[in-house]
Amino acid sequence: MALSQLDGSGALSLMRAVAWHNALARLGYAVPLVVVHDLGCLVAGLGRPASQLRGLGDAEVGEGWRRLLVELHEAELMRSQAGWKHRDPMVGVVLARILSSIVPQLPEEVRVLRPSLLPTDVVHYTRVEPTSAFSRYDQSVAQAWLRSLVEHRLLAILEVEQIDLDALRLLGLFRGGDALPGVDLADLYNVIISPSLADVIDFSMELLPSILEVKREAGQQAFSIDGYASIERRGNLDDLVLTQLAYDEEVFEQKLADGELFYFTHEKQHDSERRTHQVLVDGSASMRGVREVFARGLALALCKRLALLGEDVMLRFFDSRLYEGVKVTGTGSAEVPYALQFRAERGRNYARVIRQLNAELGQPRRREGQPLVYLLTHGECQLPPDDVAHLAARAPIYGVYILPGGPLSLPYLDSLHRIHVIDAEAISHGRRAHKARQILDEVQGDLQGRPGGRAPAPRGRRGGRRS
């Protein structure tokens, strides 16, 4: 740290730099702490380049490092750091992207060093004095990194300029807290470095305002008068309906654990029926290009809208089989790298997919709730009509067909609850967000626009509605 060329950083910055260093180590980068600290503090807005040369070490290298930090400080990534949630894993993957082009320029003996994790306990760093430690330990690795960064400064600047800020904002807005539950560092890194994801990211950013404005209603009414207001599934044991005590001891304990007993309550809780939403996205080769952009952007928006409404949501892909997918929550972001990066190369077998889904929904599951299915595919998605009717008897099906080759004519359409056909006009750059918002609003209207907030009942073979 005696080589640092930053002003305004403190102990908190040092401890966060340790977290960034460990994130880089998990990605396979062995980077000196001073490089991680100075670059990371610029990215996170925790410091500014020194106005004049400071610290120890080679004066020429130090001055070159300071000037590089000044140049990087003017980049849009550094100036817009307040626009995205720069948590430690995110800063780590951003630093990995910036330093990836510098690693090949390092001397051989430095490039082959294996990364190691630093201790995160603050007590290890409180008694370290950088000036004295500088003369007691070998600084050749740190000096080699700084020299390579100074000599190849344009590589670092180019990497900073190429980072997609919309991807950072998307990941930042789709999460909460200080961690990234369910998201692997390698997945985040792939999102940051892949230019092929830019179109899906741009479309998702177009839809963000209509997603994040969702508000949940409390759904509770209190009564100040004497007596009880209702019979509910939640309450105190003192308010237990007496007939519930007639169960055998084991049955009573099981119902208590599963929340299936009845209680007298003074508050009327308007609980909607628990629902499980399966958002299925066609990942086959037929969905490449603009179909893929619209389907994945809409899937992300739909999942997040439903999750913010308090629904249970699962995002899954299919081609010749139905994949496991990820659970979507209102505060997580695991679905973002999953939706952006998923690639399937198994061909197509839609009959197998629908039978697999029927088999899953047919399994007895405790407290699983009413299922709803959203199918995002193209106009040639041939499904066995009998299997679709069997699925529709269990769950309402929303069909979104993107850029069909001609008039949509599939034998199972009458079994669907709603049908959306996305033609070339609807998917054009200026109208695609409007069309996606219409679908989102319609889904939310179906969930909230009926008495008790119930979803539409399964339609069986009754006619669906087109839009």
N, C-alpha and C positions, 0 to 999 in steps of 0.2 A: 504493500500500500504506500510505501515511501516513493513509488514511481508515479502515483496518481497525479493527474493534471486537472482535477475538478475542484471547484469551490462550492460551498453550501451543502456538502454531504456530511452526514454524521454517523452515529452508532447504528441508527435504524437502517441507513443505507448499507452499511457493512453487513448486517445480518441478512438483509434481503439479498445482497450479492452472494452470500453463502448459499441461499436457496437457489438462486439462478445458476451458480456454479454446479450444484448437484443435479439440477435439471439437465444441464449440458453434459455432465458426466454420464447420466443415464442414456443420453442420445449418442454417446460414444466420442464426445469431444473433451480433450484434456486441455483446458484453457486456464492460464494464470488468473488468479483472483483479481489482480489490478485491472486487467483487460475487461473482465466480466463486470467489475464494479463501475468503471468509468462509462462503458457503453450502456450498461443496464440502467444507470442513473439518468443518462440522457433520454433513453427510451421511456422510462417511467416518470420523468419530470422531477427527479429528486436532487438534481444538482445542475451546475452550469460550468462550462469550460473556464479554466483559470484565465485571468486577464494577462498574466505574464508567467514565465517559466517558474515552476516551483518543484519541490521534491529533490530527490537525489538521482544518481545515475548519469549516463551519458547525456550531456547537455544538448547535443545535436538531435539525438533520438527523442529526448524529452520535448524539445521544442517542436519537432515534427509531429509527435503524438498530440500535443496541445493544439496545433493548427488543424490537424485532422478532426479533433473533437469540435472545434469551432465550425468547420465546414459541415459536419454531420448535424450539429445543433440547428442549422438552418433548414434541414430537410423537413418535408411535410410530416413524416412519421413522428419526429420529435416535437414539432409544433402542435400537432393534433393529439398528443398523448391523452388529453382529458376526454377525448371522444370515445375511448374504448376502455374496458375494464382491464387494466394492466396488472393482473394478478401474476404471482411468481411463475407458474407453469407457462403462461402466455409470454412473459418476458423471456423466459428461457428458450422457447422455440424461435422467437424473433431473433435473439442473439445467435442461435444456431444457424439461422438463415444468413445473417450478416457475415458470420465468420466462416461459412462453408467454402467460400472461394479463396480464403486466405490459407487454409490448411495445406493445400498442395504447394504453396510457395514457401513453406517453412523448411529449415534445414532438416536433413534426414533424421538426425538423432533426436530432434524435437518432435517431428511428425509421428514417430512410431511410439511415443510415450503412451502408456495406458492411463485412462482417466481413473481417478479415485475420488470418493465422496469425502467432503469435509464435515466435521462434527457441527451440529446445529445448536449445541448448548452455548449460550452467550458467555458462560464463565471461562471458556477457552480463549476468549478474545479480549477480555477486560484488562488483563495484565500485559498485553503485548504492546511494546513501544516500537512503532515502525522504523524509526531512525536507527536505533541500536540493532534491531533485528536484521536490517538491511546489510550491515557489515558482517553479521555472524552467519548468514546463510547464502548459499549460491543463488545468484539472480540471473544466471545465464539463460534459463528458459524464458523468463519474463522479458528479458532484453531482446531475445530472438523474436518473440511474438511482436513486441512493439516495433522492432526494426522492420519486420515483414509487413506490418500494417502501414508503416510510413512509406516504405518503398513501393507498395502496391495499393496506395490510398484510393485510386480510382475503382478498384474492385469492391472495396467496402462501400464506397459512395454509391456505386451502381446497384449493389444488393439492397441498400436502404431504399433507393428510389423505386425498385421493382416490387417491394412488398405491397400486397393488396390491402389497403386500409379498410376496405369494405369487409373483407374476411375477418379482420380483427374486430370490427364493430359488431358483425353478425355473431361471432362467438361470445363477445362480451355482453351483448344484449340478451342472449338466450341462456343466461345463467345467473346464479346468485351465490353469495357467500364468498369464502376465500379459497375454496378448492374447486376442482373440476371433477366431480364424481362421475365415474363411468367412462372417462375420456383418457385414452392412452396418450402419452407424450408424442409417440411416433405418429399417431393419427393427427394430432394438432400440427405437427411439423409438415406432414404431407399436405394438409390444407393450405398452409402458408406458402409452400414452395411450388404448388401446382398451378400453372397458368390456365389449364383447361377448365378449371372450376369457376372462372370469373363470371361467365354468363349466369350460372345458377345463383351465385352469390349476389350479383346485381339484381336479379329478379326477386330474390328473397328480401333484399333491402327495400325494394319498391313496396313490398307487402307489410313491412314491419309496423308502420303506423297503425294499420287496421288490426294488427294482432295485439299490440301491447296496450291498447285502450280498453281491453275487456275488463268488466267489473262484475264481481260476484255479489249477489244479493244475500243478505244475512238469512232470510227465510225463517225468522223466529218471532213469535208474538207472545208477550207476557201478559198475564191476567192478575190484577191486584185483588180481585174479590176472592172470598172464601171458596173452598172446593177445588176440584181438579179440572183442568182444561181439556185433557186428552189422555189417551193411552199410547205410550211410545215404547220404542225398543231400548231407550236409554233412560237411566234414572238411578235413584238410590235404592238400596235393598229395603229400606223402611217403606218405600212406596210400591213394593212389588205386588202385582195382582195376586191375590191369595190362591186362586186356582192353579197358579204355577207351582205351588208347593206340593201338588198332587203327583208330580213326576217322581219316578224312582230316583234314588240318590245319584247314580251314575249319569242318568239322562239329564237330571237337573244341572249337574256340574258341566256337562258337555254344552248344554244350551246356554249356560252362563258364560262359558268361555267363548262361544260363537256369537254372543250378543243376540240371542233369539228369544229371550224372556220379555215379558210385557210389564210395564210400570205405569202407575198413575203419575201424571206430571202436572205442574202448575203452568208450564210453558208449552205452547203448541209449536213443535218443530216441523217445518214444512220440508221434509227430506224428499228429494227426487229419487226415483228408483236408480239403484246403482247400475252403471252401464260400462261396458268394455268396448272400446272402439278399435277395430283392426284396420289400419290404413295400409293397403297393399299397393305397392308400386311395381309396375312391370319393369324389370331390369334387363330384358332381352335385347338383342342387337337391333330389333325393330324400333326401339325407343331412342336411338342415337340422334343427336342434333337437337333441334328446337323442341321436339317431343320430350326429350329427357330434361331439358331446362325447365319447361313448364311443369312437368309431372313432379320433379323433385322440389322445385320452389313451392308449388302448391302443397305438396305433402308436408314440408317443413312448417308452412304457415298453418295448415289445418291441424297438425299435431299440437302446435303450440297454442292455438286458439282453444282447442278442446281441453288441453291440460290446464290452461289458465281459468277455465270454467269449472275446474275441479273434477274432470272426467278421467277415467283410466284409459290410457292411450298406448297402443303398441304400433310402432312403425316397422314394416316388414317389406322385403323385396321378394320377387318371384321370377322364375323363368321356366325351367323344366321341373322345378320344385319350389316349395315355399320355405324361405329361410327363417331363422329364429327371430331376428330383429332386435330392437332395443325398446325399452320402456321409456316413454316420454313423460317428464314431469314439468311443472310450472317454473321450476328454478334451475333445472339441469341443462346441460348442453350436449349430452352424449349423442343425441340424434343428428347434430349438425355435421360432424365429420363422417358419421355413418351414411347419411343421405348424400353427401357430396362425393364420397369416394367409392361407394359400392360399385363393383364391376362383376358381372356374371357372364360366364362363357360356356354355359351348359345347354345352349340351344333353347327350344321351347317345347313344353308339354303342359298346356293349360288344363287338360283333363285331369292330369295327375295333381295339379295344384288345387283344383276345386275339391277333388276327393280327399286330399290331405286336410284341407280346411274343414270339410264336413266331418272327418274323423275326429279332429281336435275338438270341435264344438260339440260333438256327440258324447265326449267323455264326461262322466260325472265329476263335477268340480264343486268344492264347497265355496259358497259366497262369491261366485264368479260374476253374477250380474247379467243383465240383458246385453247380448252382443250386437254390435252394428258393424257393417263391413263397408269399406270405401275402396273401390277398384279404380285405379288410375292406369290406363292402358291405351291401346290404339284401336282403330276401327276394324282390325282383323283378328281380334281376340276371340277365337272360336272355343266356346265352352259347351259341354254337353247340357242340353236344356233340362233334362231330368235332374242332373246334379245341381244345377243352379236353382231349380224350383225347390229342391230339398234344402238347400242352404237358405233360400228366401223364407222358408217356413220357420226357420230358427232366428233369422236376423234380417232386418231391412238392409238392402244393398243399394249403395249409391254408385252409379257408374259414370266415370269421366273418360270420354273417348277423345283422344287428341289427334287431330289431323287425319281423319279417315280418308281413304283413297277415293271414295265416292259417297253416295247416300248410305247412311248407317243402316244396315240390314242384317241383324243377327237374330237367330231363332229364339233366344232366351230373353229378349228385352222386356217382354211383358211381365217377367218375374221381378224386375228391378223396381225399387221404390222411387228413385229419381235417376234421370239420365241427363248428362250434360255432354253436348257435342261441341268440341273446340275446333272450329274451322280456321282457315288461314287468316280470315279477317279478325277473329277473336284473339288469335295468338300473335298478331302483329305487335311490334314493340310498344306502340302507344296505347293499346287496348288490353294487353294481356293482364295487367294488374287489375283493371276494372272488372274483367271477367272472373278473375280469381277471387276478388272480394265478393262478387255476387254469390259464388259458390259457398264461401265461408259464411256469409250472412244467412244463406238459405239453410245451411246445416245448423247454425245456432238458432235460427227461428224454429226449426223442427224440434229442437231440444227444449226450448223455453216457451214456445208459443202455444202450448197445450195445457190443459188443467193439470196442475201438479208437476209441470215440467217434464212430462213423460215423452220419450222418444216414440216415433210412429211404430205401430205394431207391424210385425212381419207381414208381407203382402202376399206370400204364396205366388199364385199365378195371375194375380190381378194386375191390371195395367199400370205401368210406371208413368211418371211425368217427365216430359222432356223440356229442356230449356237451352 
